[in-house]
Structures are given as structure tokens and as C-alpha cells.
């Protein structure tokens, strides 16, 4: 989508109210409840926005929620878009660009994913230090949107160092154990095979999931600092004999959602104003 089309979406959002969010938060599977904690929330459904794709994944509400969290104005994406839903990869950059045009100065991304690192356990939180794009494509393929960023851009600091330090300190203050590791993005919708998981471990992956990478690429392209946290909802294929099941993923995400929500709230409260 060009800037003009994105501006149409922004204008449609602004007709619902005068929004000036400081931070954007993308909520992963089973983690949408954070949006329910916003003060004075205003809901904007994706299907009310011109040309905006609809989220179809289980447990994803399909709306933006604007409000105040920990004393800061935020916009939560309560329901993200996934490549496996059939959306063009370029569409996965759209929500990030919309939030950037609304004025956010940092993006927080959460996801539910599978543990690849044999030292991890179900229910762990993992601070993403870097990623491996194993999706076979990129949301920025095609003509470059110069108004958002350069054709070629650096990814060495995509996961902002300052935000990661804020997250580590916030976790320590809450006595929340926080793993750190590498996230590998996989297309889905099927779970990975045991052989693929063994290969991903050799590549250096600590966790695997079906989101996040396209959003981070879009954010890096337009210069948005990113913080990303994974909730390990299952150990990946072949690590245990347990069959992988989407309902179980949501169940685990729901059971650990309060911990992640508390952590994100503390992070939002602690982000330094001089970040940018």
C-alpha cells in the first residue's frame, strides 16, 4: 500500500477520536487481554477501515484498541495478521506503517511460540535478541516505499538494545524470570516437523513461531525501535512425545497471560522519554 492509501486508513481511525499514541503493542495468540486493561479504551474494528485486512486466526479480535496504559497513550493491535491466513506478505507491513503514521515512537511485539532450546520450559518468557527469517519471503519485496525508509536498511539493531535493558530491569523488579534468545519465523499453518526443529536448533534458534518477523522488518524499515517478547506455549515437535495442538497453545497462553501483561505494563511505564 502507498502512503496515500495508508493515510486513508489513518484518517478513518482519526474520525473515531483524536489519537496520538506513544507506543504500539502487537498482541499475540492468547495475549489479547492486555487491551482490556487500557483506561478509557476506544475500539476500532479492522473491518471499518478502508482496505485493511481482516484477522482470522483463533483468539484474535481483529481491532485496534486505543487508551492509556501505565500512564502512557498506547494503541494495541488486538488480533494480528499472519502469512498463513492467505494475506499477501506485504499486508503484514500495513499495521506497523499505520501505527507509525499515527505517531508511535516504539513498537512492542508479543507472540506465543514453540520452544526449540532444550533448556526452555513451557510457560517461559523469552526476550527476543535477534531473529532468523525462515519464511522464504519478506513484506518489503517489491517497489520500495521511500516515504517510510530506504531500499536497503540495516538489521543489526532491529531489536533495540535500550528497550531490551528496560525489559530486563522490569522483569527483575517483578521477579519474573526472563529468558533471552533467537526467534525463527516459519510460515505455518502446520507445526514444524521434528527434523526441521533439529535443523533450526543447529541454526541457532531458541524459539519458533509464525509471526513477528514481518512486523519487525516493517518497523526496522521505517526506523521504529522494537521490543519483542515470546511466550513459550509448547515445546517444539520432537522434543517431547506430546502432540502439538492449537487449543493447548491458547490454554497455556491464557494461563501465563497475567505475567506477560504485568511485564509489558511495567516496561511501558519504564521506557525512557529520551529513547528517540
C-alpha positions as CSV (number, residue, x, y, z in Angstrom):
1,X,0.0,0.0,0.0
2,X,1.2,3.5,-0.8
3,X,1.3,6.4,1.7
4,X,-2.0,7.8,0.3
5,X,-3.8,4.5,1.0
6,X,-2.3,4.3,4.5
7,X,-3.3,7.9,5.1
8,X,-6.9,6.9,4.2
9,X,-6.8,4.3,7.0
10,X,-5.3,6.8,9.4
11,X,-8.0,9.3,8.6
12,X,-10.7,6.7,9.2
13,X,-9.1,6.0,12.6
14,X,-8.9,9.6,13.5
15,X,-12.6,10.1,12.7
16,X,-13.2,7.8,15.7
17,X,-11.3,10.1,18.0
18,X,-8.1,12.2,18.3
19,X,-5.4,9.7,18.8
20,X,-1.7,10.3,19.5
21,X,-0.3,7.0,20.8
22,X,3.2,6.9,22.1
23,X,3.6,3.2,21.8
24,X,2.2,0.4,19.6
25,X,1.7,-3.1,21.1
26,X,1.0,-6.1,18.9
27,X,-0.7,-8.8,21.0
28,X,-0.1,-12.5,20.2
29,X,-2.3,-15.6,20.5
30,X,-4.0,-15.7,23.8
31,X,-2.5,-12.4,24.9
32,X,-5.2,-10.0,23.7
33,X,-6.4,-9.4,27.3
34,X,-3.8,-6.7,27.8
35,X,-6.1,-4.4,25.7
36,X,-8.8,-4.9,28.3
37,X,-6.6,-3.2,30.9
38,X,-6.4,0.1,28.9
39,X,-8.0,3.1,30.6
40,X,-10.7,4.9,28.6
41,X,-10.5,2.4,25.7
42,X,-11.7,3.2,22.2
43,X,-12.1,0.3,19.8
44,X,-11.6,0.5,16.0
45,X,-12.5,-2.7,14.1
46,X,-10.3,-3.6,11.2
47,X,-13.4,-4.2,9.0
48,X,-14.3,-0.5,9.5
49,X,-11.1,0.7,7.9
50,X,-10.8,1.0,4.1
51,X,-8.7,-1.8,2.6
52,X,-7.5,-3.1,5.9
53,X,-7.1,-6.9,6.0
54,X,-9.2,-9.0,8.5
55,X,-7.6,-11.2,11.1
56,X,-9.0,-14.7,11.0
57,X,-6.7,-16.5,13.5
58,X,-8.4,-18.1,16.5
59,X,-8.5,-15.8,19.5
60,X,-7.6,-12.7,17.5
61,X,-10.3,-10.0,17.9
62,X,-9.4,-8.0,14.8
63,X,-9.3,-4.5,16.1
64,X,-7.2,-1.6,17.3
65,X,-7.7,-0.5,20.9
66,X,-6.6,3.0,21.9
67,X,-6.2,4.0,25.5
68,X,-3.9,4.7,28.4
69,X,-1.6,2.0,29.9
70,X,0.8,2.7,32.8
71,X,0.3,6.4,32.3
72,X,1.1,6.4,28.6
73,X,-1.0,6.6,25.5
74,X,-0.9,3.3,23.5
75,X,-2.5,1.5,20.6
76,X,-2.9,-2.2,20.9
77,X,-3.3,-4.4,17.9
78,X,-5.8,-7.0,19.4
79,X,-5.5,-9.5,16.6
80,X,-2.5,-9.6,14.3
81,X,-2.3,-10.7,10.6
82,X,-0.4,-13.9,9.6
83,X,1.0,-15.0,6.3
84,X,-0.6,-18.4,6.7
85,X,-4.1,-16.8,6.7
86,X,-3.5,-16.1,3.0
87,X,-2.7,-12.4,3.3
88,X,0.0,-11.2,0.9
89,X,3.2,-10.8,2.8
90,X,3.2,-7.0,2.0
91,X,-0.1,-6.7,4.0
92,X,1.8,-7.7,7.2
93,X,3.7,-4.5,7.0
94,X,0.5,-2.4,6.8
95,X,-0.5,-2.3,10.5
96,X,3.1,-1.2,11.5
97,X,3.0,1.5,9.0
98,X,-0.4,2.7,10.1
99,X,0.8,2.9,13.7
100,X,3.9,4.7,12.7
101,X,1.8,7.3,10.8
102,X,-0.3,7.6,14.0
103,X,2.9,8.7,15.7
104,X,4.1,5.8,17.8
105,X,7.8,6.1,18.8
106,X,8.4,2.4,19.7
107,X,6.8,-0.9,18.9
108,X,6.3,-3.8,21.4
109,X,5.6,-7.2,19.9
110,X,4.4,-10.2,21.7
111,X,3.8,-13.8,20.5
112,X,3.1,-17.3,21.5
113,X,5.6,-19.7,20.1
114,X,7.3,-23.1,20.4
115,X,10.5,-23.7,22.4
116,X,13.4,-25.1,20.5
117,X,16.1,-24.6,23.1
118,X,16.2,-27.8,25.2
119,X,16.7,-25.7,28.4
120,X,13.4,-23.9,28.0
121,X,10.2,-24.9,29.6
122,X,6.5,-24.3,28.7
123,X,5.4,-21.0,30.2
124,X,8.8,-19.3,29.9
125,X,9.1,-15.8,28.6
126,X,11.8,-15.1,26.1
127,X,13.2,-11.7,25.3
128,X,14.0,-11.8,21.5
129,X,17.6,-10.7,20.8
130,X,17.5,-11.4,17.1
131,X,15.6,-13.4,14.5
132,X,16.1,-15.8,11.6
133,X,13.7,-15.3,8.7
134,X,12.8,-18.8,7.6
135,X,9.6,-17.7,5.9
136,X,11.1,-17.7,2.4
137,X,9.9,-14.1,1.7
138,X,9.8,-10.6,3.0
139,X,7.0,-8.0,3.3
140,X,9.2,-5.4,1.7
141,X,9.7,-7.2,-1.6
142,X,8.5,-5.1,-4.5
143,X,8.8,-1.3,-5.2
144,X,10.3,0.4,-2.2
145,X,8.1,2.8,-0.2
146,X,10.7,5.6,0.0
147,X,8.4,7.6,2.3
148,X,8.9,5.0,5.0
149,X,12.5,4.0,4.6
150,X,15.4,3.2,2.2
151,X,15.6,0.4,-0.2
152,X,18.4,-1.3,1.7
153,X,18.5,-0.9,5.5
154,X,20.4,-2.3,8.5
155,X,19.0,-5.0,10.7
156,X,21.9,-5.3,13.2
157,X,20.0,-3.2,15.8
158,X,16.4,-4.1,14.9
159,X,15.8,-5.3,18.4
160,X,16.5,-2.1,20.3
161,X,19.3,-2.5,23.0
162,X,17.8,0.2,25.3
163,X,14.4,-1.4,25.2
164,X,15.8,-4.8,26.0
165,X,17.6,-3.4,29.0
166,X,14.4,-1.8,30.2
167,X,12.7,-5.2,29.8
168,X,15.4,-7.0,31.8
169,X,15.2,-4.5,34.6
170,X,11.3,-4.6,34.6
171,X,11.4,-8.4,34.8
172,X,13.8,-8.3,37.7
173,X,11.7,-5.7,39.6
174,X,8.7,-8.0,39.2
175,X,10.7,-11.2,40.0
176,X,9.7,-12.6,36.6
177,X,12.2,-14.9,35.0
178,X,13.1,-13.7,31.5
179,X,14.9,-15.9,29.0
180,X,16.8,-14.4,26.1
181,X,17.2,-15.9,22.7
182,X,16.8,-16.1,18.9
183,X,13.3,-16.4,17.3
184,X,12.9,-18.2,14.0
185,X,10.0,-17.2,11.8
186,X,8.2,-20.1,10.0
187,X,5.2,-19.7,7.7
188,X,2.9,-22.3,9.2
189,X,0.0,-23.1,9.4
190,X,1.3,-26.6,10.2
191,X,3.6,-27.0,13.1
192,X,7.2,-27.9,12.2
193,X,8.5,-31.4,11.8
194,X,10.9,-32.9,14.3
195,X,13.6,-32.8,11.6
196,X,13.0,-29.1,11.0
197,X,13.3,-28.4,14.7
198,X,16.6,-30.2,14.9
199,X,17.8,-28.1,11.9
200,X,16.6,-24.9,13.5
201,X,18.4,-25.7,16.7
202,X,21.6,-26.1,14.7
203,X,21.0,-22.8,13.0
204,X,20.9,-21.2,16.5
205,X,17.1,-20.8,17.1
206,X,15.8,-20.8,20.6
207,X,12.1,-20.5,19.7
208,X,10.0,-20.8,16.6
209,X,6.7,-19.1,15.6
210,X,4.5,-18.0,12.7
211,X,4.6,-14.2,13.2
212,X,6.7,-11.3,14.4
213,X,9.4,-11.3,11.8
214,X,7.4,-9.5,9.1
215,X,6.3,-6.9,11.6
216,X,9.9,-6.3,12.8
217,X,11.1,-6.0,9.3
218,X,8.5,-3.3,8.6
219,X,9.4,-1.5,11.8
220,X,13.1,-1.5,11.1
221,X,12.4,-0.2,7.6
222,X,10.7,2.9,9.0
223,X,13.1,3.4,11.9
224,X,10.9,2.3,14.8
225,X,12.7,0.8,17.8
226,X,11.3,-2.7,18.6
227,X,11.0,-4.8,21.7
228,X,9.7,-8.3,21.3
229,X,8.8,-11.0,23.9
230,X,7.8,-14.6,23.2
231,X,5.7,-16.7,25.5
232,X,6.8,-20.4,25.1
233,X,3.4,-22.2,25.0
234,X,4.8,-25.6,23.9
235,X,8.0,-27.4,23.3
236,X,8.5,-27.8,19.6
237,X,8.0,-31.0,17.6
238,X,10.1,-34.0,18.6
239,X,11.3,-32.6,22.0
240,X,8.5,-34.4,23.9
241,X,6.0,-37.0,22.8
242,X,3.1,-34.7,23.3
243,X,1.1,-33.9,20.2
244,X,1.0,-30.2,19.2
245,X,-2.4,-28.7,19.4
246,X,-3.6,-25.1,18.8
247,X,-6.2,-25.2,21.7
248,X,-3.4,-26.2,24.1
249,X,-1.3,-23.2,22.9
250,X,-4.2,-20.9,23.7
251,X,-4.7,-22.6,27.0
252,X,-1.1,-22.1,28.1
253,X,-1.1,-18.5,26.7
254,X,-4.2,-17.7,28.8
255,X,-2.6,-19.3,31.9
256,X,0.5,-17.1,31.6
257,X,-1.1,-14.0,30.2
258,X,-1.3,-12.2,33.5
259,X,2.5,-12.5,34.0
260,X,3.3,-11.2,30.5
261,X,0.7,-8.4,30.8
262,X,2.3,-7.3,34.1
263,X,5.7,-7.2,32.5
264,X,4.5,-5.2,29.5
265,X,2.8,-2.7,31.7
266,X,6.0,-2.2,33.7
267,X,8.0,-1.9,30.5
268,X,5.7,0.8,29.2
269,X,6.0,2.7,32.5
270,X,9.8,2.5,32.4
271,X,10.6,3.4,28.8
272,X,12.8,6.5,28.9
273,X,11.4,9.6,27.2
274,X,14.8,10.1,25.5
275,X,14.6,6.8,23.7
276,X,14.4,8.6,20.4
